[in-house]
Amino acid sequence: MLCPICGAQMEEGGLIIDGVAPGWVPMEEFKKKGAARLLYTGLRTIGKTNILLSQTRVPNAFFCKNCNKIVGIFDVTNRIDE
């Protein structure tokens, strides 16, 4: 995959998250402050969680050594909202 920022070839890999599963939220939810951050609506999680290892693995992450960025194409694995 070519980097959308600088055009260099990117290295394919994946993300490993220890603890809480990563997720995407709409910008208005992302900007919440204080105690409001305890509850999000529109959350979409990504990756496959292993409860025993307390780890989430997310494939399809590409790293650009040239501009030090990671770009991902992630499948939504769960919708937690409304």
PyMOL Python script that loads the backbone (N, CA, C, O; Angstrom):
from pymol import cmd

cmd.read_pdbstr("""\
ATOM      1  N   MET A   1       0.856  -1.175   0.000  1.00  0.00           N
ATOM      2  CA  MET A   1       0.000   0.000   0.000  1.00  0.00           C
ATOM      3  C   MET A   1       0.897   1.232   0.000  1.00  0.00           C
ATOM      4  O   MET A   1       1.919   1.273   0.685  1.00  0.00           O
ATOM      5  N   LEU A   2       0.502   2.229  -0.774  1.00  0.00           N
ATOM      6  CA  LEU A   2       1.247   3.478  -0.808  1.00  0.00           C
ATOM      7  C   LEU A   2       0.694   4.442   0.235  1.00  0.00           C
ATOM      8  O   LEU A   2      -0.516   4.524   0.444  1.00  0.00           O
ATOM      9  N   CYS A   3       1.596   5.166   0.882  1.00  0.00           N
ATOM     10  CA  CYS A   3       1.205   6.130   1.909  1.00  0.00           C
ATOM     11  C   CYS A   3       0.368   7.246   1.278  1.00  0.00           C
ATOM     12  O   CYS A   3       0.797   7.840   0.289  1.00  0.00           O
ATOM     13  N   PRO A   4      -0.814   7.546   1.824  1.00  0.00           N
ATOM     14  CA  PRO A   4      -1.647   8.608   1.266  1.00  0.00           C
ATOM     15  C   PRO A   4      -1.076  10.004   1.541  1.00  0.00           C
ATOM     16  O   PRO A   4      -1.553  10.985   0.972  1.00  0.00           O
ATOM     17  N   ILE A   5      -0.067  10.103   2.403  1.00  0.00           N
ATOM     18  CA  ILE A   5       0.513  11.402   2.745  1.00  0.00           C
ATOM     19  C   ILE A   5       1.730  11.717   1.879  1.00  0.00           C
ATOM     20  O   ILE A   5       1.815  12.796   1.292  1.00  0.00           O
ATOM     21  N   CYS A   6       2.689  10.758   1.798  1.00  0.00           N
ATOM     22  CA  CYS A   6       3.939  11.039   1.080  1.00  0.00           C
ATOM     23  C   CYS A   6       4.137  10.183  -0.165  1.00  0.00           C
ATOM     24  O   CYS A   6       5.025  10.473  -0.967  1.00  0.00           O
ATOM     25  N   GLY A   7       3.331   9.133  -0.349  1.00  0.00           N
ATOM     26  CA  GLY A   7       3.423   8.282  -1.528  1.00  0.00           C
ATOM     27  C   GLY A   7       4.429   7.144  -1.439  1.00  0.00           C
ATOM     28  O   GLY A   7       4.566   6.378  -2.392  1.00  0.00           O
ATOM     29  N   ALA A   8       5.142   7.012  -0.314  1.00  0.00           N
ATOM     30  CA  ALA A   8       6.119   5.933  -0.141  1.00  0.00           C
ATOM     31  C   ALA A   8       5.413   4.598   0.102  1.00  0.00           C
ATOM     32  O   ALA A   8       4.254   4.561   0.516  1.00  0.00           O
ATOM     33  N   GLN A   9       6.130   3.505  -0.163  1.00  0.00           N
ATOM     34  CA  GLN A   9       5.598   2.174   0.112  1.00  0.00           C
ATOM     35  C   GLN A   9       5.462   1.990   1.624  1.00  0.00           C
ATOM     36  O   GLN A   9       6.363   2.363   2.376  1.00  0.00           O
ATOM     37  N   MET A  10       4.344   1.417   2.074  1.00  0.00           N
ATOM     38  CA  MET A  10       4.097   1.206   3.501  1.00  0.00           C
ATOM     39  C   MET A  10       4.306  -0.258   3.856  1.00  0.00           C
ATOM     40  O   MET A  10       4.143  -1.141   3.014  1.00  0.00           O
ATOM     41  N   GLU A  11       4.666  -0.507   5.106  1.00  0.00           N
ATOM     42  CA  GLU A  11       4.863  -1.870   5.605  1.00  0.00           C
ATOM     43  C   GLU A  11       3.571  -2.355   6.257  1.00  0.00           C
ATOM     44  O   GLU A  11       3.018  -1.680   7.126  1.00  0.00           O
ATOM     45  N   GLU A  12       3.086  -3.539   5.833  1.00  0.00           N
ATOM     46  CA  GLU A  12       1.857  -4.091   6.404  1.00  0.00           C
ATOM     47  C   GLU A  12       2.134  -4.697   7.772  1.00  0.00           C
ATOM     48  O   GLU A  12       3.169  -5.331   7.982  1.00  0.00           O
ATOM     49  N   GLY A  13       1.214  -4.501   8.689  1.00  0.00           N
ATOM     50  CA  GLY A  13       1.328  -5.069  10.031  1.00  0.00           C
ATOM     51  C   GLY A  13      -0.025  -5.069  10.702  1.00  0.00           C
ATOM     52  O   GLY A  13      -1.053  -5.166  10.032  1.00  0.00           O
ATOM     53  N   GLY A  14      -0.037  -4.963  12.008  1.00  0.00           N
ATOM     54  CA  GLY A  14      -1.278  -4.937  12.774  1.00  0.00           C
ATOM     55  C   GLY A  14      -1.066  -4.211  14.079  1.00  0.00           C
ATOM     56  O   GLY A  14       0.068  -3.969  14.492  1.00  0.00           O
ATOM     57  N   LEU A  15      -2.155  -3.867  14.723  1.00  0.00           N
ATOM     58  CA  LEU A  15      -2.101  -3.204  16.022  1.00  0.00           C
ATOM     59  C   LEU A  15      -2.373  -4.227  17.110  1.00  0.00           C
ATOM     60  O   LEU A  15      -3.203  -5.118  16.930  1.00  0.00           O
ATOM     61  N   ILE A  16      -1.685  -4.111  18.231  1.00  0.00           N
ATOM     62  CA  ILE A  16      -1.959  -4.939  19.405  1.00  0.00           C
ATOM     63  C   ILE A  16      -2.267  -3.981  20.539  1.00  0.00           C
ATOM     64  O   ILE A  16      -1.448  -3.124  20.872  1.00  0.00           O
ATOM     65  N   ILE A  17      -3.425  -4.118  21.125  1.00  0.00           N
ATOM     66  CA  ILE A  17      -3.872  -3.239  22.203  1.00  0.00           C
ATOM     67  C   ILE A  17      -3.985  -4.058  23.471  1.00  0.00           C
ATOM     68  O   ILE A  17      -4.719  -5.046  23.513  1.00  0.00           O
ATOM     69  N   ASP A  18      -3.265  -3.656  24.501  1.00  0.00           N
ATOM     70  CA  ASP A  18      -3.366  -4.323  25.804  1.00  0.00           C
ATOM     71  C   ASP A  18      -4.484  -3.666  26.594  1.00  0.00           C
ATOM     72  O   ASP A  18      -4.532  -2.441  26.699  1.00  0.00           O
ATOM     73  N   GLY A  19      -5.379  -4.463  27.148  1.00  0.00           N
ATOM     74  CA  GLY A  19      -6.458  -3.915  27.972  1.00  0.00           C
ATOM     75  C   GLY A  19      -7.719  -3.680  27.177  1.00  0.00           C
ATOM     76  O   GLY A  19      -8.257  -4.611  26.578  1.00  0.00           O
ATOM     77  N   VAL A  20      -8.196  -2.460  27.161  1.00  0.00           N
ATOM     78  CA  VAL A  20      -9.483  -2.090  26.577  1.00  0.00           C
ATOM     79  C   VAL A  20      -9.433  -2.151  25.053  1.00  0.00           C
ATOM     80  O   VAL A  20      -8.443  -1.757  24.436  1.00  0.00           O
ATOM     81  N   ALA A  21     -10.519  -2.652  24.452  1.00  0.00           N
ATOM     82  CA  ALA A  21     -10.618  -2.729  22.992  1.00  0.00           C
ATOM     83  C   ALA A  21     -10.726  -1.324  22.396  1.00  0.00           C
ATOM     84  O   ALA A  21     -11.410  -0.470  22.960  1.00  0.00           O
ATOM     85  N   PRO A  22     -10.061  -1.075  21.263  1.00  0.00           N
ATOM     86  CA  PRO A  22     -10.151   0.235  20.618  1.00  0.00           C
ATOM     87  C   PRO A  22     -11.486   0.392  19.919  1.00  0.00           C
ATOM     88  O   PRO A  22     -12.131  -0.591  19.555  1.00  0.00           O
ATOM     89  N   GLY A  23     -11.890   1.627  19.737  1.00  0.00           N
ATOM     90  CA  GLY A  23     -13.143   1.878  19.054  1.00  0.00           C
ATOM     91  C   GLY A  23     -13.163   3.232  18.382  1.00  0.00           C
ATOM     92  O   GLY A  23     -12.320   4.086  18.655  1.00  0.00           O
ATOM     93  N   TRP A  24     -14.130   3.424  17.502  1.00  0.00           N
ATOM     94  CA  TRP A  24     -14.337   4.667  16.777  1.00  0.00           C
ATOM     95  C   TRP A  24     -15.632   5.286  17.264  1.00  0.00           C
ATOM     96  O   TRP A  24     -16.613   4.579  17.495  1.00  0.00           O
ATOM     97  N   VAL A  25     -15.642   6.622  17.423  1.00  0.00           N
ATOM     98  CA  VAL A  25     -16.856   7.357  17.771  1.00  0.00           C
ATOM     99  C   VAL A  25     -16.953   8.579  16.869  1.00  0.00           C
ATOM    100  O   VAL A  25     -15.933   9.059  16.372  1.00  0.00           O
ATOM    101  N   PRO A  26     -18.177   9.099  16.644  1.00  0.00           N
ATOM    102  CA  PRO A  26     -18.324  10.328  15.876  1.00  0.00           C
ATOM    103  C   PRO A  26     -17.591  11.481  16.575  1.00  0.00           C
ATOM    104  O   PRO A  26     -17.388  11.441  17.788  1.00  0.00           O
ATOM    105  N   MET A  27     -17.199  12.499  15.816  1.00  0.00           N
ATOM    106  CA  MET A  27     -16.392  13.598  16.344  1.00  0.00           C
ATOM    107  C   MET A  27     -17.022  14.287  17.551  1.00  0.00           C
ATOM    108  O   MET A  27     -16.310  14.651  18.487  1.00  0.00           O
ATOM    109  N   GLU A  28     -18.342  14.474  17.549  1.00  0.00           N
ATOM    110  CA  GLU A  28     -18.978  15.144  18.701  1.00  0.00           C
ATOM    111  C   GLU A  28     -18.808  14.324  19.981  1.00  0.00           C
ATOM    112  O   GLU A  28     -18.706  14.885  21.072  1.00  0.00           O
ATOM    113  N   GLU A  29     -18.780  13.006  19.847  1.00  0.00           N
ATOM    114  CA  GLU A  29     -18.534  12.141  21.006  1.00  0.00           C
ATOM    115  C   GLU A  29     -17.051  12.187  21.400  1.00  0.00           C
ATOM    116  O   GLU A  29     -16.717  12.209  22.584  1.00  0.00           O
ATOM    117  N   PHE A  30     -16.176  12.201  20.402  1.00  0.00           N
ATOM    118  CA  PHE A  30     -14.732  12.233  20.630  1.00  0.00           C
ATOM    119  C   PHE A  30     -14.314  13.488  21.398  1.00  0.00           C
ATOM    120  O   PHE A  30     -13.370  13.446  22.186  1.00  0.00           O
ATOM    121  N   LYS A  31     -15.010  14.598  21.172  1.00  0.00           N
ATOM    122  CA  LYS A  31     -14.661  15.877  21.802  1.00  0.00           C
ATOM    123  C   LYS A  31     -15.195  16.031  23.223  1.00  0.00           C
ATOM    124  O   LYS A  31     -14.927  17.050  23.860  1.00  0.00           O
ATOM    125  N   LYS A  32     -15.932  15.064  23.736  1.00  0.00           N
ATOM    126  CA  LYS A  32     -16.475  15.156  25.094  1.00  0.00           C
ATOM    127  C   LYS A  32     -15.367  15.393  26.108  1.00  0.00           C
ATOM    128  O   LYS A  32     -14.229  14.964  25.917  1.00  0.00           O
ATOM    129  N   LYS A  33     -15.714  16.081  27.189  1.00  0.00           N
ATOM    130  CA  LYS A  33     -14.747  16.368  28.247  1.00  0.00           C
ATOM    131  C   LYS A  33     -15.298  15.912  29.593  1.00  0.00           C
ATOM    132  O   LYS A  33     -16.504  15.723  29.750  1.00  0.00           O
ATOM    133  N   GLY A  34     -14.410  15.739  30.551  1.00  0.00           N
ATOM    134  CA  GLY A  34     -14.800  15.407  31.919  1.00  0.00           C
ATOM    135  C   GLY A  34     -15.540  14.088  32.036  1.00  0.00           C
ATOM    136  O   GLY A  34     -15.246  13.126  31.327  1.00  0.00           O
ATOM    137  N   ALA A  35     -16.511  14.061  32.949  1.00  0.00           N
ATOM    138  CA  ALA A  35     -17.261  12.838  33.247  1.00  0.00           C
ATOM    139  C   ALA A  35     -18.096  12.362  32.056  1.00  0.00           C
ATOM    140  O   ALA A  35     -18.474  11.191  32.003  1.00  0.00           O
ATOM    141  N   ALA A  36     -18.388  13.240  31.111  1.00  0.00           N
ATOM    142  CA  ALA A  36     -19.162  12.850  29.925  1.00  0.00           C
ATOM    143  C   ALA A  36     -18.431  11.780  29.114  1.00  0.00           C
ATOM    144  O   ALA A  36     -19.049  11.066  28.324  1.00  0.00           O
ATOM    145  N   ARG A  37     -17.111  11.669  29.309  1.00  0.00           N
ATOM    146  CA  ARG A  37     -16.329  10.672  28.567  1.00  0.00           C
ATOM    147  C   ARG A  37     -16.545   9.250  29.078  1.00  0.00           C
ATOM    148  O   ARG A  37     -16.032   8.301  28.486  1.00  0.00           O
ATOM    149  N   LEU A  38     -17.284   9.092  30.150  1.00  0.00           N
ATOM    150  CA  LEU A  38     -17.554   7.756  30.679  1.00  0.00           C
ATOM    151  C   LEU A  38     -18.584   7.002  29.845  1.00  0.00           C
ATOM    152  O   LEU A  38     -18.672   5.777  29.931  1.00  0.00           O
ATOM    153  N   LEU A  39     -19.368   7.725  29.035  1.00  0.00           N
ATOM    154  CA  LEU A  39     -20.414   7.095  28.230  1.00  0.00           C
ATOM    155  C   LEU A  39     -20.403   7.689  26.825  1.00  0.00           C
ATOM    156  O   LEU A  39     -20.577   8.895  26.650  1.00  0.00           O
ATOM    157  N   TYR A  40     -20.201   6.846  25.842  1.00  0.00           N
ATOM    158  CA  TYR A  40     -20.207   7.278  24.442  1.00  0.00           C
ATOM    159  C   TYR A  40     -21.371   6.617  23.712  1.00  0.00           C
ATOM    160  O   TYR A  40     -21.739   5.482  24.011  1.00  0.00           O
ATOM    161  N   THR A  41     -21.946   7.339  22.751  1.00  0.00           N
ATOM    162  CA  THR A  41     -22.928   6.733  21.855  1.00  0.00           C
ATOM    163  C   THR A  41     -22.300   6.664  20.470  1.00  0.00           C
ATOM    164  O   THR A  41     -21.452   7.486  20.124  1.00  0.00           O
ATOM    165  N   GLY A  42     -22.712   5.694  19.693  1.00  0.00           N
ATOM    166  CA  GLY A  42     -22.175   5.531  18.346  1.00  0.00           C
ATOM    167  C   GLY A  42     -20.835   4.829  18.296  1.00  0.00           C
ATOM    168  O   GLY A  42     -20.165   4.868  17.264  1.00  0.00           O
ATOM    169  N   LEU A  43     -20.419   4.180  19.391  1.00  0.00           N
ATOM    170  CA  LEU A  43     -19.120   3.508  19.442  1.00  0.00           C
ATOM    171  C   LEU A  43     -19.104   2.263  18.562  1.00  0.00           C
ATOM    172  O   LEU A  43     -20.000   1.423  18.641  1.00  0.00           O
ATOM    173  N   ARG A  44     -18.077   2.155  17.723  1.00  0.00           N
ATOM    174  CA  ARG A  44     -17.844   0.962  16.902  1.00  0.00           C
ATOM    175  C   ARG A  44     -16.484   0.410  17.293  1.00  0.00           C
ATOM    176  O   ARG A  44     -15.479   1.109  17.161  1.00  0.00           O
ATOM    177  N   THR A  45     -16.428  -0.822  17.770  1.00  0.00           N
ATOM    178  CA  THR A  45     -15.146  -1.401  18.157  1.00  0.00           C
ATOM    179  C   THR A  45     -14.493  -2.077  16.960  1.00  0.00           C
ATOM    180  O   THR A  45     -15.162  -2.455  15.998  1.00  0.00           O
ATOM    181  N   ILE A  46     -13.178  -2.222  17.039  1.00  0.00           N
ATOM    182  CA  ILE A  46     -12.426  -2.898  15.984  1.00  0.00           C
ATOM    183  C   ILE A  46     -11.533  -3.950  16.620  1.00  0.00           C
ATOM    184  O   ILE A  46     -11.158  -3.832  17.787  1.00  0.00           O
ATOM    185  N   GLY A  47     -11.196  -4.968  15.861  1.00  0.00           N
ATOM    186  CA  GLY A  47     -10.273  -5.985  16.343  1.00  0.00           C
ATOM    187  C   GLY A  47     -10.948  -7.176  16.991  1.00  0.00           C
ATOM    188  O   GLY A  47     -12.161  -7.193  17.201  1.00  0.00           O
ATOM    189  N   LYS A  48     -10.129  -8.178  17.305  1.00  0.00           N
ATOM    190  CA  LYS A  48     -10.592  -9.404  17.950  1.00  0.00           C
ATOM    191  C   LYS A  48      -9.959  -9.479  19.330  1.00  0.00           C
ATOM    192  O   LYS A  48      -8.736  -9.541  19.456  1.00  0.00           O
ATOM    193  N   THR A  49     -10.801  -9.473  20.375  1.00  0.00           N
ATOM    194  CA  THR A  49     -10.316  -9.446  21.749  1.00  0.00           C
ATOM    195  C   THR A  49     -10.155 -10.848  22.309  1.00  0.00           C
ATOM    196  O   THR A  49     -11.018 -11.706  22.126  1.00  0.00           O
ATOM    197  N   ASN A  50      -9.039 -11.073  22.995  1.00  0.00           N
ATOM    198  CA  ASN A  50      -8.775 -12.308  23.717  1.00  0.00           C
ATOM    199  C   ASN A  50      -8.844 -11.962  25.199  1.00  0.00           C
ATOM    200  O   ASN A  50      -7.929 -11.338  25.737  1.00  0.00           O
ATOM    201  N   ILE A  51      -9.930 -12.366  25.862  1.00  0.00           N
ATOM    202  CA  ILE A  51     -10.151 -12.035  27.272  1.00  0.00           C
ATOM    203  C   ILE A  51      -9.039 -12.595  28.154  1.00  0.00           C
ATOM    204  O   ILE A  51      -8.578 -11.912  29.068  1.00  0.00           O
ATOM    205  N   LEU A  52      -8.607 -13.814  27.896  1.00  0.00           N
ATOM    206  CA  LEU A  52      -7.574 -14.456  28.703  1.00  0.00           C
ATOM    207  C   LEU A  52      -6.264 -13.664  28.692  1.00  0.00           C
ATOM    208  O   LEU A  52      -5.640 -13.476  29.737  1.00  0.00           O
ATOM    209  N   LEU A  53      -5.853 -13.203  27.512  1.00  0.00           N
ATOM    210  CA  LEU A  53      -4.609 -12.437  27.392  1.00  0.00           C
ATOM    211  C   LEU A  53      -4.807 -10.943  27.626  1.00  0.00           C
ATOM    212  O   LEU A  53      -3.835 -10.194  27.715  1.00  0.00           O
ATOM    213  N   SER A  54      -6.064 -10.506  27.727  1.00  0.00           N
ATOM    214  CA  SER A  54      -6.395  -9.084  27.870  1.00  0.00           C
ATOM    215  C   SER A  54      -5.752  -8.276  26.739  1.00  0.00           C
ATOM    216  O   SER A  54      -5.098  -7.258  26.966  1.00  0.00           O
ATOM    217  N   GLN A  55      -5.960  -8.765  25.521  1.00  0.00           N
ATOM    218  CA  GLN A  55      -5.329  -8.181  24.350  1.00  0.00           C
ATOM    219  C   GLN A  55      -6.308  -8.148  23.187  1.00  0.00           C
ATOM    220  O   GLN A  55      -7.128  -9.053  23.031  1.00  0.00           O
ATOM    221  N   THR A  56      -6.220  -7.105  22.373  1.00  0.00           N
ATOM    222  CA  THR A  56      -7.000  -7.025  21.146  1.00  0.00           C
ATOM    223  C   THR A  56      -6.037  -6.912  19.974  1.00  0.00           C
ATOM    224  O   THR A  56      -5.107  -6.106  19.995  1.00  0.00           O
ATOM    225  N   ARG A  57      -6.270  -7.727  18.953  1.00  0.00           N
ATOM    226  CA  ARG A  57      -5.424  -7.712  17.755  1.00  0.00           C
ATOM    227  C   ARG A  57      -6.231  -7.125  16.599  1.00  0.00           C
ATOM    228  O   ARG A  57      -7.357  -7.548  16.338  1.00  0.00           O
ATOM    229  N   VAL A  58      -5.642  -6.147  15.909  1.00  0.00           N
ATOM    230  CA  VAL A  58      -6.310  -5.469  14.807  1.00  0.00           C
ATOM    231  C   VAL A  58      -5.422  -5.562  13.560  1.00  0.00           C
ATOM    232  O   VAL A  58      -4.360  -4.942  13.513  1.00  0.00           O
ATOM    233  N   PRO A  59      -5.853  -6.338  12.542  1.00  0.00           N
ATOM    234  CA  PRO A  59      -5.055  -6.450  11.319  1.00  0.00           C
ATOM    235  C   PRO A  59      -5.252  -5.241  10.400  1.00  0.00           C
ATOM    236  O   PRO A  59      -6.035  -4.340  10.699  1.00  0.00           O
ATOM    237  N   ASN A  60      -4.534  -5.239   9.290  1.00  0.00           N
ATOM    238  CA  ASN A  60      -4.661  -4.230   8.232  1.00  0.00           C
ATOM    239  C   ASN A  60      -4.228  -2.834   8.660  1.00  0.00           C
ATOM    240  O   ASN A  60      -4.883  -1.845   8.331  1.00  0.00           O
ATOM    241  N   ALA A  61      -3.118  -2.760   9.397  1.00  0.00           N
ATOM    242  CA  ALA A  61      -2.514  -1.475   9.743  1.00  0.00           C
ATOM    243  C   ALA A  61      -1.214  -1.358   8.952  1.00  0.00           C
ATOM    244  O   ALA A  61      -0.405  -2.286   8.946  1.00  0.00           O
ATOM    245  N   PHE A  62      -1.015  -0.241   8.298  1.00  0.00           N
ATOM    246  CA  PHE A  62       0.152  -0.044   7.439  1.00  0.00           C
ATOM    247  C   PHE A  62       0.992   1.108   7.981  1.00  0.00           C
ATOM    248  O   PHE A  62       0.465   2.177   8.290  1.00  0.00           O
ATOM    249  N   PHE A  63       2.319   0.882   8.096  1.00  0.00           N
ATOM    250  CA  PHE A  63       3.236   1.861   8.672  1.00  0.00           C
ATOM    251  C   PHE A  63       4.125   2.464   7.591  1.00  0.00           C
ATOM    252  O   PHE A  63       4.712   1.740   6.786  1.00  0.00           O
ATOM    253  N   CYS A  64       4.222   3.789   7.576  1.00  0.00           N
ATOM    254  CA  CYS A  64       5.106   4.495   6.652  1.00  0.00           C
ATOM    255  C   CYS A  64       6.349   4.947   7.414  1.00  0.00           C
ATOM    256  O   CYS A  64       6.267   5.795   8.302  1.00  0.00           O
ATOM    257  N   LYS A  65       7.498   4.375   7.061  1.00  0.00           N
ATOM    258  CA  LYS A  65       8.764   4.750   7.702  1.00  0.00           C
ATOM    259  C   LYS A  65       9.175   6.166   7.326  1.00  0.00           C
ATOM    260  O   LYS A  65       9.864   6.841   8.090  1.00  0.00           O
ATOM    261  N   ASN A  66       8.753   6.616   6.148  1.00  0.00           N
ATOM    262  CA  ASN A  66       9.139   7.929   5.647  1.00  0.00           C
ATOM    263  C   ASN A  66       8.517   9.073   6.455  1.00  0.00           C
ATOM    264  O   ASN A  66       9.213  10.027   6.800  1.00  0.00           O
ATOM    265  N   CYS A  67       7.220   8.992   6.760  1.00  0.00           N
ATOM    266  CA  CYS A  67       6.568  10.083   7.504  1.00  0.00           C
ATOM    267  C   CYS A  67       6.103   9.657   8.887  1.00  0.00           C
ATOM    268  O   CYS A  67       5.455  10.431   9.593  1.00  0.00           O
ATOM    269  N   ASN A  68       6.434   8.418   9.280  1.00  0.00           N
ATOM    270  CA  ASN A  68       6.156   7.923  10.637  1.00  0.00           C
ATOM    271  C   ASN A  68       4.662   7.940  10.977  1.00  0.00           C
ATOM    272  O   ASN A  68       4.266   8.378  12.057  1.00  0.00           O
ATOM    273  N   LYS A  69       3.852   7.463  10.051  1.00  0.00           N
ATOM    274  CA  LYS A  69       2.393   7.414  10.223  1.00  0.00           C
ATOM    275  C   LYS A  69       1.896   5.982  10.059  1.00  0.00           C
ATOM    276  O   LYS A  69       2.508   5.173   9.362  1.00  0.00           O
ATOM    277  N   ILE A  70       0.772   5.685  10.715  1.00  0.00           N
ATOM    278  CA  ILE A  70       0.088   4.404  10.551  1.00  0.00           C
ATOM    279  C   ILE A  70      -1.284   4.680   9.945  1.00  0.00           C
ATOM    280  O   ILE A  70      -2.025   5.542  10.419  1.00  0.00           O
ATOM    281  N   VAL A  71      -1.607   3.944   8.902  1.00  0.00           N
ATOM    282  CA  VAL A  71      -2.905   4.049   8.241  1.00  0.00           C
ATOM    283  C   VAL A  71      -3.568   2.692   8.363  1.00  0.00           C
ATOM    284  O   VAL A  71      -2.914   1.663   8.194  1.00  0.00           O
ATOM    285  N   GLY A  72      -4.870   2.681   8.656  1.00  0.00           N
ATOM    286  CA  GLY A  72      -5.550   1.410   8.825  1.00  0.00           C
ATOM    287  C   GLY A  72      -6.834   1.306   8.035  1.00  0.00           C
ATOM    288  O   GLY A  72      -7.509   2.300   7.770  1.00  0.00           O
ATOM    289  N   ILE A  73      -7.154   0.080   7.665  1.00  0.00           N
ATOM    290  CA  ILE A  73      -8.434  -0.260   7.052  1.00  0.00           C
ATOM    291  C   ILE A  73      -9.014  -1.341   7.950  1.00  0.00           C
ATOM    292  O   ILE A  73      -8.616  -2.503   7.868  1.00  0.00           O
ATOM    293  N   PHE A  74      -9.955  -0.957   8.809  1.00  0.00           N
ATOM    294  CA  PHE A  74     -10.412  -1.840   9.870  1.00  0.00           C
ATOM    295  C   PHE A  74     -11.865  -2.254   9.691  1.00  0.00           C
ATOM    296  O   PHE A  74     -12.717  -1.432   9.351  1.00  0.00           O
ATOM    297  N   ASP A  75     -12.144  -3.543   9.924  1.00  0.00           N
ATOM    298  CA  ASP A  75     -13.515  -4.038   9.956  1.00  0.00           C
ATOM    299  C   ASP A  75     -14.122  -3.689  11.308  1.00  0.00           C
ATOM    300  O   ASP A  75     -13.480  -3.868  12.343  1.00  0.00           O
ATOM    301  N   VAL A  76     -15.349  -3.195  11.306  1.00  0.00           N
ATOM    302  CA  VAL A  76     -16.069  -2.948  12.553  1.00  0.00           C
ATOM    303  C   VAL A  76     -16.522  -4.300  13.084  1.00  0.00           C
ATOM    304  O   VAL A  76     -17.158  -5.068  12.363  1.00  0.00           O
ATOM    305  N   THR A  77     -16.197  -4.600  14.347  1.00  0.00           N
ATOM    306  CA  THR A  77     -16.537  -5.901  14.913  1.00  0.00           C
ATOM    307  C   THR A  77     -17.722  -5.854  15.859  1.00  0.00           C
ATOM    308  O   THR A  77     -18.295  -6.893  16.190  1.00  0.00           O
ATOM    309  N   ASN A  78     -18.096  -4.660  16.297  1.00  0.00           N
ATOM    310  CA  ASN A  78     -19.211  -4.543  17.229  1.00  0.00           C
ATOM    311  C   ASN A  78     -19.731  -3.120  17.189  1.00  0.00           C
ATOM    312  O   ASN A  78     -18.957  -2.172  17.056  1.00  0.00           O
ATOM    313  N   ARG A  79     -21.036  -2.973  17.304  1.00  0.00           N
ATOM    314  CA  ARG A  79     -21.646  -1.645  17.340  1.00  0.00           C
ATOM    315  C   ARG A  79     -22.309  -1.486  18.695  1.00  0.00           C
ATOM    316  O   ARG A  79     -23.268  -2.187  19.019  1.00  0.00           O
ATOM    317  N   ILE A  80     -21.785  -0.553  19.486  1.00  0.00           N
ATOM    318  CA  ILE A  80     -22.326  -0.297  20.822  1.00  0.00           C
ATOM    319  C   ILE A  80     -22.839   1.134  20.818  1.00  0.00           C
ATOM    320  O   ILE A  80     -22.060   2.075  20.971  1.00  0.00           O
ATOM    321  N   ASP A  81     -24.123   1.301  20.648  1.00  0.00           N
ATOM    322  CA  ASP A  81     -24.644   2.670  20.605  1.00  0.00           C
ATOM    323  C   ASP A  81     -26.118   2.724  20.959  1.00  0.00           C
ATOM    324  O   ASP A  81     -26.783   1.732  21.257  1.00  0.00           O
ATOM    325  N   GLU A  82     -26.573   3.967  20.901  1.00  0.00           N
ATOM    326  CA  GLU A  82     -27.964   4.332  21.167  1.00  0.00           C
ATOM    327  C   GLU A  82     -28.517   3.448  22.211  1.00  0.00           C
ATOM    328  O   GLU A  82     -29.681   3.587  22.585  1.00  0.00           O
TER     329      GLU A  82
END
""", "prot")
cmd.dss("prot")
cmd.show_as("cartoon", "prot")
cmd.util.cbc("prot")
cmd.orient("prot")
